[in-house]
Amino acid sequence: MKDVKDKEGLRLALPTKGELEEPTMGFLQACGLKVERPSARQYAGTIPSLPGLGVLFLRAADIAEKVIEGSADLGITGLDSVMESAPEESPLTIVMEDLGYGSCELVLAAPDSWVDISTVADLADLAVEMRGQGRDLRVATKYPRLTRRFLLDKGLNYFTLVEASGAMEAAPAAGYADIISDLTSSGVTLRENRLKPLGGGRILASQACLSGNKACLGESPAKRALARALLELMEAHLGAGHYFSVTANIRGDSPEAVAAHLRRRPELAGLQGPTVAPVFSRRGDGNTWYEVTVIIPKTMLTEAVDYLRLIGGSSIAVAAPAYVFEAECRAYRRLLQELGR
């Protein structure tokens, strides 16, 4: 295996031993980027389809820090972790903000027994009352930077952040905090601990993202070439998730006549237009058949099938493309812009 510390190799940090590990491995495999790890006790691996790319396995919470310090060139972790870890002047940049999994929200939540406190505005009034009584509102969180910024932006000036590493939901009941700032996906854990999210209290919508170190990527053409290959496959796979490829056999007088039928419904005629090719029919019935292929949004599948039937389509087959490559890789273009290239 190529040494992941090789300056010309690209170092990709991936989460291990956490909620993001399995979906990240599945996502990369679906992109054609299967990760090979010799054993669960080893913290280095490879992606054989991209020789020169080394993998580092780290705790999800540590990945952004390692990208910032340059131990990794790229990293996949939660957007919440990236936004909390990155100072304003940082070499870290978000290369792809949403990889399509790991969705959650960083929210403010208060005890549901606080019947008069349902919004952040209510909380601001309460904080003023508490200050008048000689103490500050206590907020337990693992995200002090994001939480402090959010509270100040909302006009809450009287509060104390209580950094905690355990279960945030227990903090109000245990008595060492009044409210919490924590991640939630379904809200079940909050409800089970008799907590309620506050209206207007969403601090951040988070999901798995890809971040990168601008200094590391900017100094090496070899790293940028590997980064481009990685981004091309990831972006094309994510793009393909929105589409179906639909193929049908249609009788017609000419390819132009068949295409004209489809162009009457441009939203069903493909990304650039339909592909129409002659079919050499086995039936010998004197009819001229054409095979039509269109790429359509998944949400329009039933409508597309109905219309193909209406214009004489039969033997309609539907497939999910693995990749849809656009004219250029937008993520790589944005990265080059960040690098000033």
Protein Blocks (a to p, Z undefined) as FASTA:
>chain_A
ZZfkbmkbccddddehifklmmmmmmmmmnopaccdfbfkbccdcdfklghiacddddfk
lmmmmmmnopafbdcddfklmmmmmcfbdcbdcfblbgoiaiacddddddfklmmbcbfk
lmmmmmmmmmmnopacddddfblmlmmmmmmmnopabdcddddfbdfklmmmnopafbdc
dddfklmmmmmnopacdehiafbdcdddddddfklmmmpmklmmmmmmmmmmmmmmmmmm
mpccdddddddfbfklmmmmmmmmmmlnojnbccddddddfklnopacddddddddfklm
mmmmmmmmmnopahiacdddfbdcdfbdfklmmmmmmnoZZ
